[in-house]
C-alpha cells in the first residue's frame, strides 16, 4: 500500500511530510493504519469494545463513553478506524476541541454549544430534512440571551425576523447564532461580558435547548442510521480543566440524549475521581504500545511500531540501527516517534538514509523538552499536596530504580503520578496497567546522577 505521495517517503521532504500527518483521517487509513491491539491490551480491543457497547444498547438507550489514554498514543486514529468499521449504520459527527475552542479555557457548557454548532452543520451538509418547527423555540431562547447593547438588540431582531419568514430562516438563523457563540468561546474565553458567559449561568436550561436540537436531528437521520457524536482532544486538557469538565459538570456531559464518545486525559483515571467517572460513563482505555517489557526485554510492540514507521517511510530511508534506537528511546509513544523523525529530517546535515547521528540529535531535542515539561501546574491549577518539582523527580527516581531492577511499577493514583502522566514522563502500558518511566527521562535522571 502506498502513501498519497504515490510511494513510501524516501526524500527528506517526504519524510517530514508523512511525519506531520498527526491523527490519520479516514482517507489516510488505507495507506498508513497498522493494527496495534496486540501490543496494547490483547484482551480488549478499543474499537471492538465500543462496537459491542453500541450493539448492546436497548431501544431508547444511549452510550456515553470515555476513551482515555496519553496524548499522541493513537486514539484519534483508532476512532477514525472505528467510524470506518461502523460504516453506514451511523450518522457520525466528529470534531476536535483543539480546532474549535481554546484549550487553555475549556468549559463543559462551551463544549455543548460547539457540539450543537457542529451537529447542525453536519445536518445541513448531509441535506437532512430537519423539522425547523422544533428549532423555533431554541432559536427564540438563544436570541433572547444575546447581549442587550444596541448591536445585540438589532442582531436579535434581525434573527427573529429571519426566523419568522420560515424555512430556511430558522435553521440558518440558529446556525448564525451558534457560529457567533463559537467565536466568543474561542476568542473571548475569559470575558464575563459575552452571551456565552450569560448562557453558562443557566446550565440546565442550556442542556434542555441542546437536547431539543439533538432530538430534531435524530428525527431527521435516516431510519437505518443512529446518531453518534465523537468529541476529540479533550485528553489534552490540564488537570484542573479536566476536573471542571468531567467531574464538576458530569451531568452536562451525560445529559446529552444521543450516543457520545469523549476523549479524556489518562491522568483522570489515575485519580480519586476515577470511580465517579466509571459509575456514570462506559470507559475504554488505550494504553501505549509496549515496546519494552517491564523486565527490559523487547516486547511484541517493538516490531509493531517499526511496521507503523515503515508504512510511511521506505526501509532504505533510515539505517536499521538508527530506527531501532528511535523505537527503543521513544518508549512506544507514537507522537514522539514522528516528532523525532521530523526533527532528524530537518537537520542541516541530514541525508537519506537517516543515520544514527541524525536520530540521536532528534532524541536529544526531545529529551531536552522533558526538562521543561516535568513541572508542577501553576496557580490557579496548583495541586494540593505537591509543593515542588523536586517531588516529581523523587517519584521518577523511585520508579526508574525499580524498573531498572526488573520490577513492575503499579498505579498508586496519587497527585504526583497524575502530573507525571500528563507530561508523559510516566507512561501507562497494556491491560495490566503498570507504569514505565519514559526512556528519555531515564537518560535525564542518569545525567542528574539520580540513578
C-alpha positions in Angstrom: 0.0 0.0 0.0 1.4 3.4 -1.0 1.0 6.8 0.5 -0.8 9.7 -1.1 2.7 10.7 -2.4 2.5 7.6 -4.7 5.3 5.8 -2.8 6.7 5.5 0.6 8.7 8.5 1.7 12.3 8.4 0.5 13.5 12.0 0.5 13.9 14.3 3.5 11.0 16.4 2.3 8.7 13.4 2.0 9.8 12.1 5.4 9.0 15.5 7.0 5.6 15.4 5.3 4.5 12.0 6.4 5.7 12.6 9.9 3.5 15.7 10.1 0.2 14.0 9.4 -1.0 13.7 13.0 -4.1 11.6 13.6 -4.9 9.7 10.4 -8.0 10.7 8.5 -10.4 8.1 7.1 -8.8 8.7 3.6 -5.3 8.1 5.0 -6.2 4.9 6.9 -5.8 2.5 3.9 -2.3 3.9 3.4 -0.9 4.1 6.9 -3.1 2.2 9.5 -1.5 -0.7 11.3 -3.4 -2.8 13.9 -1.9 -2.3 17.4 -4.3 -4.2 19.7 -1.8 -7.0 20.4 0.7 -4.5 21.8 -1.8 -2.6 23.9 -4.3 -4.8 25.5 -4.8 -8.0 23.5 -7.8 -9.0 25.6 -9.7 -5.7 24.9 -9.7 -4.1 21.5 -10.8 -0.5 21.9 -12.8 -0.5 18.7 -14.5 -3.8 19.3 -15.4 -2.9 22.9 -17.1 0.3 21.7 -18.9 -1.5 19.0 -20.1 -4.1 21.4 -21.5 -1.5 23.8 -23.3 0.3 20.9 -24.8 -3.0 19.9 -25.9 -3.8 23.4 -27.8 -0.5 23.8 -31.5 -1.3 24.1 -34.1 0.9 22.3 -34.2 4.3 24.0 -30.7 3.9 25.5 -27.6 5.9 24.5 -24.0 5.2 25.0 -22.0 7.9 26.9 -18.4 6.8 26.7 -14.9 8.0 27.7 -11.8 7.0 25.8 -8.7 7.7 27.8 -5.0 7.5 27.0 -1.9 9.5 26.7 -1.8 12.4 24.2 -0.3 11.1 20.9 -1.0 7.4 21.6 -3.2 7.0 18.6 -6.7 7.5 20.0 -7.9 9.7 17.2 -6.6 7.3 14.6 -8.4 4.4 16.2 -11.6 6.4 16.5 -11.4 7.1 12.7 -10.9 3.4 12.1 -13.9 2.7 14.3 -16.1 5.0 12.2 -14.9 3.2 9.1 -15.8 -0.1 10.6 -19.2 1.1 11.7 -20.0 2.0 8.1 -23.4 3.3 7.0 -25.2 2.3 10.2 -24.3 5.5 12.0 -24.7 9.2 11.2 -21.4 10.3 12.8 -20.4 13.8 13.8 -16.8 14.2 15.0 -14.9 17.3 15.9 -11.8 18.4 17.7 -11.9 20.6 20.7 -8.4 21.8 19.8 -9.6 23.1 16.5 -12.9 24.6 17.7 -12.0 26.0 21.1 -9.2 27.5 23.2 -7.6 24.6 25.0 -6.5 26.9 27.8 -10.0 27.6 29.0 -12.3 24.7 28.1 -15.6 24.6 29.9 -18.3 21.9 29.8 -21.1 24.5 28.9 -19.0 25.6 25.9 -18.5 22.1 24.7 -22.3 21.7 24.5 -22.5 24.9 22.4 -19.8 23.9 20.0 -21.2 20.4 19.8 -24.6 21.9 18.7 -23.0 24.1 16.0 -21.1 21.1 14.6 -24.2 18.9 14.7 -26.3 21.5 12.8 -23.6 22.0 10.3 -23.4 18.2 9.7 -27.2 18.1 9.2 -27.0 20.9 6.6 -24.1 19.3 4.8 -26.0 15.9 4.7 -29.1 17.7 3.5 -31.2 16.2 6.3 -34.8 17.4 6.4 -34.7 18.8 9.9 -38.1 19.9 11.3 -37.5 23.6 11.8 -40.6 24.0 13.8 -38.8 22.0 16.5 -35.9 24.5 16.3 -38.1 27.7 16.6 -38.2 27.7 20.4 -34.5 27.0 20.5 -33.8 30.0 18.3 -36.1 32.2 20.4 -34.3 31.1 23.6 -30.8 31.8 22.3 -31.8 35.0 20.5 -33.3 36.3 23.8 -30.0 35.7 25.5 -27.9 37.8 23.1 -26.2 40.9 24.6 -28.5 43.8 25.3 -26.4 46.5 23.8 -27.6 48.3 20.6 -25.8 45.9 18.3 -27.1 42.9 20.3 -30.7 44.1 20.1 -30.5 44.7 16.4 -29.0 41.3 15.9 -31.8 39.7 17.9 -34.5 41.5 16.0 -32.9 40.5 12.7 -32.6 36.9 13.6 -36.2 36.8 14.8 -37.4 38.5 11.6 -35.4 36.0 9.5 -36.8 33.1 11.5 -40.4 34.3 11.1 -40.0 34.1 7.3 -39.9 30.3 7.7 -37.7 27.8 6.0 -34.8 28.0 5.8 -34.7 31.0 8.1 -34.9 29.2 11.4 -32.1 26.8 10.7 -29.8 29.5 9.2 -30.6 31.9 12.0 -29.7 29.3 14.6 -26.5 28.5 12.8 -25.6 32.1 12.7 -26.1 32.4 16.5 -24.1 29.3 17.1 -21.3 30.5 14.9 -21.2 33.7 17.0 -21.1 31.8 20.2 -18.3 29.6 18.9 -16.3 32.8 18.1 -16.8 34.1 21.6 -15.7 30.8 23.1 -12.5 30.8 21.0 -11.6 34.5 21.2 -13.2 35.9 24.4 -12.5 32.9 26.7 -12.1 35.0 29.9 -14.6 37.7 29.3 -17.7 37.9 31.6 -19.5 40.3 29.2 -20.5 37.9 26.4 -23.6 36.0 25.6 -21.8 32.7 26.3 -20.9 33.9 29.8 -24.6 34.5 30.3 -25.6 31.1 29.0 -23.1 29.4 31.4 -25.2 30.7 34.3 -28.1 28.5 33.4 -26.6 25.1 32.6 -29.8 23.2 33.0 -31.7 25.5 30.5 -28.7 25.2 28.2 -28.8 21.4 28.2 -32.6 21.5 27.5 -32.1 23.6 24.4 -29.2 21.4 23.2 -31.3 18.3 23.5 -34.0 19.9 21.5 -31.5 20.4 18.7 -30.3 16.8 19.1 -33.8 15.5 19.0 -34.6 17.4 15.8 -31.5 16.0 14.1 -32.1 12.5 15.3 -35.6 12.5 13.8 -34.2 13.7 10.5 -31.5 10.9 10.4 -32.5 8.0 8.1 -34.3 5.2 10.0 -31.4 2.8 9.3 -28.9 5.0 11.0 -28.1 6.0 14.5 -26.6 9.3 15.6 -23.1 9.2 17.1 -21.1 12.2 18.2 -17.3 12.0 18.9 -15.6 14.8 20.8 -11.8 14.6 20.4 -8.8 16.2 22.0 -10.3 16.6 25.5 -7.4 14.4 26.5 -5.2 17.4 26.1 -6.8 19.3 29.0 -4.7 20.2 32.0 -5.5 18.6 35.4 -7.7 21.5 36.7 -9.7 21.9 33.5 -10.3 18.1 33.2 -11.8 18.1 36.6 -14.0 21.1 35.9 -15.3 19.4 32.7 -15.6 15.8 33.7 -16.3 15.8 37.4 -17.8 19.2 38.4 -20.1 19.2 35.3 -20.5 15.5 34.7 -24.3 15.9 34.5 -24.0 18.1 31.4 -21.9 15.6 29.5 -24.1 12.6 30.3 -27.2 14.7 29.8 -26.9 14.8 26.0 -29.6 12.5 24.7 -27.7 10.6 22.0 -24.6 8.4 21.7 -21.5 10.5 22.6 -17.8 9.4 22.9 -15.5 11.9 24.6 -11.7 11.5 24.8 -10.4 12.2 28.3 -6.9 12.6 29.8 -5.3 9.4 31.1 -4.4 11.0 34.4 -8.1 11.5 35.3 -8.3 7.7 35.5 -5.4 7.7 38.0 -7.1 9.9 40.4 -9.7 9.5 43.2 -12.3 10.8 40.7 -12.0 7.7 38.6 -14.7 5.8 40.5 -17.2 8.7 39.8 -16.5 8.5 36.1 -16.8 4.8 35.9 -20.2 4.9 37.7 -21.6 7.3 35.1 -19.8 6.5 31.8 -18.6 3.5 29.9 -14.8 3.8 29.9 -12.4 2.5 27.4 -8.6 2.7 27.9 -6.0 2.9 25.2 -2.5 2.2 26.7 0.7 3.0 25.0 2.2 0.4 22.7 4.6 -1.6 24.8 8.0 -1.8 23.0 10.0 -3.0 26.0 8.7 -5.3 28.7 8.8 -4.4 32.4 11.9 -6.6 32.7 13.8 -4.7 30.0 13.3 -7.2 27.1 11.9 -6.2 23.8 8.1 -6.7 23.6 5.9 -7.5 20.6 5.1 -3.8 20.3 8.7 -3.1 19.1 8.0 -4.7 15.7 4.6 -3.1 15.5 6.0 0.4 15.9 8.5 -0.5 13.3 5.7 -1.5 10.9 3.9 1.8 11.6 7.1 3.7 10.7 7.8 1.6 7.6 4.2 2.1 6.3 5.2 5.7 5.8 8.9 5.7 5.2 10.8 3.4 2.8 13.2 1.0 4.6 16.1 2.4 2.7 15.4 5.9 4.0 16.7 5.1 7.6 19.5 2.9 8.8 18.2 -0.1 10.7 20.3 0.6 13.8 19.0 4.2 13.8 15.4 3.1 13.5 15.8 0.6 16.4 17.3 3.2 18.6 14.4 5.6 17.8 11.8 3.0 18.8 13.6 2.0 22.0 14.1 5.5 23.2 10.6 6.8 22.4 9.0 4.1 24.5 6.1 3.4 22.3 4.8 7.0 22.2 3.9 7.3 18.5 3.8 11.1 18.6 7.4 11.2 19.9 8.5 8.7 17.2 7.3 11.0 14.4 8.4 14.2 16.2 12.0 12.8 16.4 11.9 11.7 12.8 10.7 15.1 11.7 13.5 16.8 13.7 16.1 14.4 12.3 15.0 15.0 8.7 15.1 18.8 9.3 18.8 18.9 10.3 21.2 20.9 8.1 23.4 17.9 7.7 20.6 15.4 7.3 20.8 13.0 4.3 19.0 9.8 3.4 19.2 7.3 4.7 18.9 8.9 8.1 21.8 7.7 10.2 22.4 7.1 13.8 23.8 10.7 14.4 20.6 12.2 12.9 18.3 10.2 15.1 20.5 10.8 18.2 20.1 14.6 17.5 16.3 14.3 17.3 16.3 12.3 20.5 18.4 14.8 22.3 16.0 17.6 21.3 13.0 15.6 22.6 14.9 14.6 25.8 15.6 18.3 26.5 11.9 19.1 26.2 11.2 17.0 29.2 13.2 19.3 31.4 10.5 22.0 31.0 7.5 19.6 30.7 8.1 17.9 34.0 6.8 20.6 36.3 4.0 21.3 38.7 0.9 23.1 37.4 1.0 26.8 38.1 -1.7 28.7 40.1 -4.7 28.6 40.0 -4.3 25.0 38.9 -1.9 24.2 41.7 -2.4 20.7 43.2 -2.9 20.2 46.9 -0.1 18.0 48.4 2.6 19.0 45.9 4.9 21.8 46.7 8.0 21.5 44.4 9.3 19.9 41.2 11.8 18.0 43.4 8.9 15.7 44.4 8.3 14.9 40.8 11.9 13.9 40.3 11.9 11.9 43.6 9.0 9.8 42.3 10.5 9.3 38.9 13.8 8.2 40.5 11.9 5.7 42.7 10.0 4.3 39.7 13.1 4.2 37.5 15.3 2.4 40.0 12.5 -0.2 40.4 12.1 -0.5 36.7 15.9 -1.0 36.1 15.8 -3.8 38.7 13.2 -5.5 36.5 10.3 -4.8 38.9 6.8 -3.5 37.9 5.6 -0.1 38.9 1.9 -0.4 39.8 -0.5 2.6 39.8 -1.0 4.5 43.1 -3.5 7.1 42.0 -1.6 9.9 43.7 -1.4 13.6 42.5 2.3 13.3 41.8 1.6 10.4 39.3 -1.1 12.4 37.6 1.3 15.2 36.9 3.9 12.8 35.6 1.4 11.0 33.4 0.3 14.3 31.9 3.8 15.1 30.8 4.3 11.6 29.5 7.4 11.2 31.8 5.4 8.3 33.2 3.7 6.0 30.7 0.9 3.5 31.3 1.3 0.2 29.4 -1.1 -2.5 28.5 -4.1 -4.1 30.3 -2.0 -4.8 33.4 -1.8 -1.0 34.0 1.8 -0.8 35.0 3.9 2.4 34.8 7.1 2.8 32.8 9.4 5.8 33.1 9.9 7.2 29.6 13.3 6.1 28.3 14.4 9.6 27.6 13.5 10.7 31.1 15.6 7.8 32.4 18.5 9.3 30.5 17.9 12.6 32.2 17.8 11.0 35.6 21.1 9.4 34.8 22.5 12.8 33.8 21.4 14.2 37.2 23.2 11.3 38.9 19.9 10.1 40.5 20.3 6.6 39.1 
